[in-house]
Amino acid sequence: MIATRSKAVQALPKLATGIEGFDQLSRGGLPRHRTSLLVGGPGAGKTVFALQCLVNAARRQRTAGIFVAFEESPRQIIANGATFDWGLASLPEKQLFFLDAHLSPTLVKAGDFDLAGMLAMLAAKKQEIGAQWIVFDGIDVLLTLLQDPVAEMREIYRIRDWLAENALTAIVTAKLEDRTSEALHYGFLQFMADCVVRFERRQEERVSARSIQITKYRGSSYAAAEFPVSFGPSGIEVGAAEPAEIEHYASSERITAGFERLDAMLGGGVFRGSSTLISGVPGTSKTTLAGKFAEAACRRGERTLFVSYDEAAEQIARNLSSVGIQLKAHVKSGLLRMYSARTEGISAEEHLIKLRSLIREYRPQCMVIDPLTAIAKAGRMGAARTAAIRLIYLVKDEGITLVVTALSEADDPLAESTDLQISTVADTWIHLSYLVRSGERNRALTIIKSRGTSHSNQVRELVLSKSGPTLTDVYSAGGEVLMGTLRWEKEAEESARKIRQRAEFDQKRRELHSAEARTSAEVKALQVDLERQRAELALYTGDNEVRNVSSSERENELRRRRSADPTALSPRKSGNGAAK
Amino acid sequence: MSRRRRTPKKRGAGVTTVVVLRLYIAGGAPNSVQAIANLQAICREYLKDGHKLEVVDVLEHPRRAMAEGVLVTPSLAKLSPLPAANVIGNLSDKAKVLLALGVKDKAQ
């Protein structure tokens, strides 16, 4: 039980219904010891809502309840309730008592009747099991049988008084489809109830969309808007708007967006717990980028959930392995969970419920939804939009790093904004596009926004190879961006030019080398000449002396042999010895 | 088929058969008071030869009434002879009551 109290005034005591989202928009649940009226057409979820309130009260608060079934037999109701995880069949009668108030078709009505007897019986039952809740399901069936507006009014007042006397919190459901023809019923019932909730089921673009709206709540504030409703494994869930205040833990940790060059463009990767949108027309490798992100997450050892719509997990794993992204091993190790679903005829709300239960069950750290736009395939765009945005907030609340892909119809990234409008809530927005020129399509990657990072403003070409995706620089020539073969040509041209330059350079160097060699060879030859000339010169100088010596010796010899001049004998001898 | 064949027989013998009735009422509620009066009149007029009537006040015996499948009051159950029949309301529509009880209306 939740009793909301404000500081100054005592607020209306309320009982929590335990229904996801409803307690939020009703600011605490249904009014205690008062009557709440659920109105709406068939199949809008009134009975499930009422029954779920009783089950939750019995299971969570250990308070007993009585379910008075005017329309369906209790057996049918229990069978229907068994489709949810309530364990309805195992609830003892002391916790939840069903009164079969389903009037037999063979019953004859002969005159006016009233509910005094039934209420007496219910009062006795209430005493017996100590019930605090009571549901009158399909009260319109009974009222119709009265065939008299005055009698109807009388019985409604009787019920109201009885409820007040017995201090019961009551839920009355009534099938009121056409507001005008049933206005009389509706008026009385409305008056009796302190809280009126309208259920609606519409057929929207091949999908039945359920919604809920509180139209009256005496003495309490409430969210007056219409909210989407859907059936999950635990029963009804109201898609109440998240609290207006956004509280997400903002991590400053960066994780890789898949591969290095992309991280560089993002200024170091994406923030943990952030959401990234990859938009693009078909075939621009959105899935590949998302797959690369998932693979990188698994390599870090993080639990990852890969949700794919309209494409089987097996097929995605096979296709990604052709570009070097290996997911199968991670699936086998249990790190990666792949979930594929069809989208035809399933509303966005149902997808949201399914994903929510998957997230709760698997508790991933990283998540991929490919493509998120598929949930808008069936049903109204507005419903899909709120579901998509709620999904992103849900994932953020869990601190999961999310990558979603979005298929855009047109190549213009701004076209996406008219679609699901995910781009406004995504932290990072990567747009992939085609550039068609000279007979080819090439993929271009741009980062349109990335909150809190100094991201690149450059367009890069996304190239897929067996070793995975990578980004290459693009050339802009004459104001045009060159990609693919044009880029390759430009690159080839560029490298040819470089080769030519180098060759020319080498040639020149060689020439200079040889010139230098030639010169130094000449220098060497001249040097040799010089040496030779010097030597010759030296030779000539020495010859002269020798000749001088020998001529004087010859003179002395001649003189000695002649023996005519004895004075010069002894120096002639010594001079002879020195010459030898 | 079988019921159809048996019906004329029963009607013939109906004069001597004891009709067992049980009327559930809710204390002194106007419809309940009316129902008792209406039923007594019908019994006087059409079931002179034999009938057994039990009046159960649901306010006094709520559990019994619930166990016996009573929903609204007043409510009349024909227990015997078969087929059993249930009539709800203050029994002001005499023709319908007689039809349900399997009694031929003298006026017809």
HADDOCK unambig.tbl for C-alpha pairs under 7 A between the chains (distance, minus, plus):
assign (segid A and resid 101 and name CA) (segid B and resid 71 and name CA) 6.14 0.50 0.50
assign (segid A and resid 107 and name CA) (segid B and resid 86 and name CA) 5.59 0.50 0.50
assign (segid A and resid 107 and name CA) (segid B and resid 87 and name CA) 5.97 0.50 0.50
assign (segid A and resid 108 and name CA) (segid B and resid 86 and name CA) 6.31 0.50 0.50
assign (segid A and resid 108 and name CA) (segid B and resid 87 and name CA) 4.63 0.50 0.50
assign (segid A and resid 108 and name CA) (segid B and resid 88 and name CA) 6.21 0.50 0.50
assign (segid A and resid 109 and name CA) (segid B and resid 87 and name CA) 5.60 0.50 0.50
assign (segid A and resid 109 and name CA) (segid B and resid 88 and name CA) 4.89 0.50 0.50
assign (segid A and resid 109 and name CA) (segid B and resid 89 and name CA) 5.78 0.50 0.50
assign (segid A and resid 110 and name CA) (segid B and resid 87 and name CA) 6.50 0.50 0.50
assign (segid A and resid 110 and name CA) (segid B and resid 88 and name CA) 5.99 0.50 0.50
assign (segid A and resid 110 and name CA) (segid B and resid 89 and name CA) 5.02 0.50 0.50
assign (segid A and resid 110 and name CA) (segid B and resid 90 and name CA) 6.52 0.50 0.50
assign (segid A and resid 110 and name CA) (segid B and resid 91 and name CA) 4.82 0.50 0.50
assign (segid A and resid 110 and name CA) (segid B and resid 92 and name CA) 6.13 0.50 0.50
assign (segid A and resid 110 and name CA) (segid B and resid 93 and name CA) 4.88 0.50 0.50
assign (segid A and resid 110 and name CA) (segid B and resid 96 and name CA) 5.98 0.50 0.50
assign (segid A and resid 110 and name CA) (segid B and resid 97 and name CA) 6.39 0.50 0.50
assign (segid A and resid 111 and name CA) (segid B and resid 89 and name CA) 4.35 0.50 0.50
assign (segid A and resid 111 and name CA) (segid B and resid 90 and name CA) 4.83 0.50 0.50
assign (segid A and resid 111 and name CA) (segid B and resid 91 and name CA) 5.18 0.50 0.50
assign (segid A and resid 111 and name CA) (segid B and resid 92 and name CA) 5.07 0.50 0.50
assign (segid A and resid 111 and name CA) (segid B and resid 93 and name CA) 5.71 0.50 0.50
assign (segid A and resid 112 and name CA) (segid B and resid 31 and name CA) 6.67 0.50 0.50
assign (segid A and resid 112 and name CA) (segid B and resid 89 and name CA) 4.64 0.50 0.50
assign (segid A and resid 112 and name CA) (segid B and resid 90 and name CA) 5.36 0.50 0.50
assign (segid A and resid 113 and name CA) (segid B and resid 31 and name CA) 6.05 0.50 0.50
assign (segid A and resid 113 and name CA) (segid B and resid 72 and name CA) 6.79 0.50 0.50
assign (segid A and resid 113 and name CA) (segid B and resid 73 and name CA) 5.76 0.50 0.50
assign (segid A and resid 113 and name CA) (segid B and resid 74 and name CA) 5.92 0.50 0.50
assign (segid A and resid 113 and name CA) (segid B and resid 88 and name CA) 6.74 0.50 0.50
assign (segid A and resid 113 and name CA) (segid B and resid 89 and name CA) 4.30 0.50 0.50
assign (segid A and resid 113 and name CA) (segid B and resid 90 and name CA) 6.02 0.50 0.50
assign (segid A and resid 114 and name CA) (segid B and resid 72 and name CA) 6.02 0.50 0.50
assign (segid A and resid 114 and name CA) (segid B and resid 73 and name CA) 5.62 0.50 0.50
assign (segid A and resid 115 and name CA) (segid B and resid 72 and name CA) 5.24 0.50 0.50
assign (segid A and resid 115 and name CA) (segid B and resid 73 and name CA) 6.23 0.50 0.50
assign (segid A and resid 116 and name CA) (segid B and resid 26 and name CA) 5.97 0.50 0.50
assign (segid A and resid 116 and name CA) (segid B and resid 73 and name CA) 6.61 0.50 0.50
assign (segid A and resid 117 and name CA) (segid B and resid 25 and name CA) 6.87 0.50 0.50
assign (segid A and resid 117 and name CA) (segid B and resid 26 and name CA) 5.03 0.50 0.50
assign (segid A and resid 117 and name CA) (segid B and resid 58 and name CA) 5.50 0.50 0.50
assign (segid A and resid 117 and name CA) (segid B and resid 59 and name CA) 6.39 0.50 0.50
assign (segid A and resid 117 and name CA) (segid B and resid 72 and name CA) 5.82 0.50 0.50
assign (segid A and resid 117 and name CA) (segid B and resid 73 and name CA) 5.25 0.50 0.50
assign (segid A and resid 118 and name CA) (segid B and resid 71 and name CA) 5.38 0.50 0.50
assign (segid A and resid 118 and name CA) (segid B and resid 72 and name CA) 5.54 0.50 0.50
assign (segid A and resid 120 and name CA) (segid B and resid 58 and name CA) 6.90 0.50 0.50
assign (segid A and resid 120 and name CA) (segid B and resid 59 and name CA) 5.56 0.50 0.50
assign (segid A and resid 120 and name CA) (segid B and resid 62 and name CA) 6.19 0.50 0.50
assign (segid A and resid 121 and name CA) (segid B and resid 62 and name CA) 4.42 0.50 0.50
assign (segid A and resid 121 and name CA) (segid B and resid 63 and name CA) 6.36 0.50 0.50
assign (segid A and resid 121 and name CA) (segid B and resid 66 and name CA) 6.34 0.50 0.50
assign (segid A and resid 124 and name CA) (segid B and resid 62 and name CA) 6.43 0.50 0.50
